[in-house]
Every structure is written in C-alpha cells, then in structure tokens.
C-alpha cells in the first residue's frame, strides 16, 4: 500500500517554501525540487539540512543516501532548515573571499568550533580501527585461550573453611553458613589476606554471576567488554563520518576514572637472582640505565584464588641508547628471531623491565629513593610506554564479546627503596589507561606524578581525535568524596595496578648458565664474538669438549646468537634448531649427544675451531735479562 504524501516546510537564508513529498523516498531525491526554490548560484554539493535554525543536527543532503523521510520520523507539516554556499562567479572576478573560504564560513561542518570547508582535504591520522569494536558471534566456540586459562575455567575456585567450633551446630559431615566455602571474590577473605586486587578469573566469576543467571533461562551473553573511547565508525544515523559529523550514538561517553578492582596477573616470579644481577652489572659498570624484555611463561599462583603468575626465565636487552636518566630504544630488527627462539624453548614475551638507579654517594652501595608514596611509582611517560606494550600483547579470552580482554604483559622497575637498597616493583596499567593512550586522550607530563588530558583546541595533525569529558573522584580536605574534572591533569595512580613479585624458595631455572656475553652491550666494551662462543662450548684448535658443549648451551643469549649465525637447519626432516632448544630446556644428555651428531652442529664446531680459542703460547726459557735485551735490540739511542 502506497504511503500518503505529506507536506514539509523548508527555510533558508532566502526565505521559506513548501514541498509535497512521499515519505518513503530518500532525501537525495529531493535535490531537484530544492534547487528550484534556491538561487541559481547555490552550490548543490554544499546543501545541508538541519532540524533547528542553529545548534541542531546538520547533515549534508548528499550524505543521506539510503535514509528515507519516514525513517527519521518526519511527519506532515514539519519544518527543516537549509544551509548552503554560493558557487564562485564564472567571469573570473573575485568577490573578496575564495570559494573555499566562502564555503568554510557557510558550512555547518565544524571541528573544535572552527568551520571546515567541504572541499578541503583534511589531514586525518585516525587510530587503528581494527577488531577492537568488532564483536564475535559465539566467541566461546571460536577463540583459542591459553591452556592455563582453560584449566582455571574448569576450577570452581571456592575457598574452603574449617568447622567453626563456636558457631557450627552440626556434625562433621554437615555444612552451614559459617563453614561453607567462600566464593573466590569474597571481600572478607581478600581483606583478611591483604589481597588488594581480585585475580582475573575471580573477577570473571563475579561479573558472570551478575550477567548470566541460569535460573532466568535467558540467552548467554559474554560478560567481559573492553572500554572504547574513540568515535565509532559507520554510524547508523546516516550523518557524515567524524570529523564532519557526530551524534550520541557514535561519540564516546564521559569517562569516570577509578582504581581497577582486578589484575590480569597477580605475581611476577624471577626464576633466578642472576637475571637481576646481570641487568644490574650494566648499571654498575656504566652508571647508565638499562631496559630489557622479559621472557617466560605463566603458571597458576596458589596464594591468590584462581591467581596467575608470570615466571621469568630470561631477560633480553634490546638495542638502545642508555643515559644516566633514561633510555632511548632503537629499532629491534631481530625481534621475530628472538621470539622464535623463545617459542622453541616454550617461552613467550611476558613483560618489560628497566632500571632507575642513582648512587647515593655514600660508598656503601646505597642508592637514592625516588619512587615512594609521596612522589610516584610509575611516571606518566612510563605508564604510556607500558600501555602501548599491553595494547600490542592482548589476552585472548572466550569470555569477551571481542575475543580479547586486557593483557598479561607486566612492567617491572628496579629502583631504590626507602632504606637505600635496590628493590624490584611490578605493575600493570589498567584497561582504561590502555584505551585512553590508544585513543590519544592523554599524554605524559613533565611532572611524573600527573597525566595530562589532551586539549581539543590544540593544533595537531590528528584532526580525527575526539576528547570526551574525563572525571575522577578524590577525598577532599573535609573527608568527603568529590568528583573533579580531570582537565588539565590528574594523578597517575588512577591508572596503575600493583603486582607482587619474588624469587622461588629453591631456584630451578630453565637455563642453568648465563655466562655468555649479553647482547647489545658495546657501550661498555662487551660484544658477542665467535671466540666467546668457542670458549663457552669448550672448543679450541686442538680439542672439543663434548660434555661441556651440552651443558653450556643452556643459555638463552647463546641460543639467540647461534640462531643468528644461520648454520643449524630448520628442515621438517631434521630440525636441528628445535633439537638445540629442546636440549637447552630439558638438559637431556641423550638428546644432547643426538645434537652433537647432526651435520649442522659439526659445521658450527668446525667454524669455531678456525676462529675460536687459540692454545696459549709455550713460555720462553730465556731469562729476564735476555727478554729485556731482545726488547731494546732495535732501539736507537741517538
């Protein structure tokens, strides 16, 4: 059945007119009728429709393709307002303003309060619009989680309690409210054990119990959803994309900062104290700071309900320029090679570590304490650095509508404590911090204790940036919780999540040696050479120590150097590199002798014999006087 025609009123700067239209037609089809009512010099490409004379929702007529009149809710007698700009004169004479300037003044498209010409090519560097907002249908069937997450998903996580002799009135096989197991997110248990943050899987149980209730027999919904503070693309409202148009459906909501109640990783464990000592050796020899990436694996952490810990087995020091007050990272060209060696050893990149040490000058090894409760723990620049690394290493999970949530990537700092000793601190930044850095909402400040909120009026090449309102709550001088505007800055502790750290009671590291020269230490006169490899493997020009070779290859830095030589094969029939990493990881003598009999290893030993350690020269039987005579034999006294 055909819809009944309606009458629409239009008003422009030249007057008013009426049109009888079919509600089912699309807006661009009205262009010929509208042009008939406008002056001849009206530019058809600049016609804009609005629901108000000023301050309304402005839309380019040409951008409303696919949007019908009845879809936007217009009825008989409604009024629309038309804005347009004139075409430039054809006789070549100027009217005082260029075409682009005239269109810019009359255009309804504005960014930060300034008019934008429709014909100007605006430089836009949008944030990467990847799968952050793309939801996955049935992620629990598609997303591949880590084996650790799958094991923790199967556990109930309940906290057992003993029989209360005072309150329990039942037998040994009974149960009541005073002895029944607690949920892993029990606030009383966390306060008793002084656990500051929920573990990720405890938090997941908590929100899942509130999101999905089996007794309601409703469809299942993934309980996790990552924050998103950027303008959404492909808005269904039909307006031009940002920055030419925006509405309440595509613009981000206001942000209220609060401390994150959970953490993705609960504990960081260093498999050996030699890892930290090797990193500190660089500072002791040069006085400069150092950055390294942590390689290890994740395990269950039993000290926290459903907890996760990162076990660090190696620290790889990337190319960098070190200074007493910081580091500048260079391009890491062999990152994929190092990641491949780590994968063959059953490891992955789990975090980053850096030093912030300054000698106190007391002569007893004490350092200055800069990071404490009255200053900061992570500076705003370091938070932005950690946020980018966490964004590059997302955590896959089947409990999120996008298939990922947060990150297991950790940040460790080696700095001075209150007693002047050297201590380690472990952190993560919140999911809110990661998204605010990704959306270019915040930037580091010269004051390390505060983070700056970007200014919308600031001139920048990123014209597509949208800054929502940011608030945070604090306790004022009267003890009341008040909400403050985060502009221009706010304290960095709203973006931090603290972790615990430590060393195992009995060390059993995967790599039993770390005596090979560490990479990228040319600044202190240490470099990786073939002679150093030969010395570690016990290879000289006269003999080869087979047993020493097997024991010495259990060194992550040595494995990376051998991989860079490209000697060992990677064929499917005989993968010598995989065998090398397996021997370094398991210390199996049987596989070690199998490695010694491979062609690639024989080639490596032959190369090392030619360029490796030379036998020491035989001492001369000559007396000291003869040696001095030979030394001055050719000297001229004249």
Secondary structure, DSSP 8 states (H G I E B T S, - for coil): -----EEEEEEETTEEEEEEE-TTSBGGGGHHHHHHHS-TTB-GGG-EEESSSSSS--EEGGG-TT-BTGGGT--TT-EEEEE--B---TTS---SS-HHHHHHHH-S-EETTEE--TTS---------STTS---TTHHHH----HHHHHHHHS---B-----TTT--S-TT---TTTS-B-TT-HHHHHHTT--SEEHHHHHHHHHHHH--GGGT------B-----S--SS-TT----TTS---TTTS---EEE---SEES--EEEES-THHHHHHHHHHHHHS---EEEEEEEEEEETTSTTEEEEEEEEEE--SEEEETTEEEE---TTHHHHHHHHHHTT-EEEEEEEEE--B-SSSSS-B----STTS-SS-HHHHHHHHHHHHHS--B-TTBTTSB-S---EEEEEEE-TTS-EEEEEEEE-HHHHHHHHTT-EEE-SSTTEEEE--TTS--S-TT-----EEEEEE-TTS-EEEEE--SEEEGGGGEEEEEEEE-SS---SS----S--SS-GGGT----HHHHHHHHTBBSS-B-HHHHHHHT--HHHHHHHHHHT-S-B-SS-BHHHHHHHHHHH--HHHHHHHHTSHHHHHHHHHHHHHSB----------HHHHHHHHTTT----
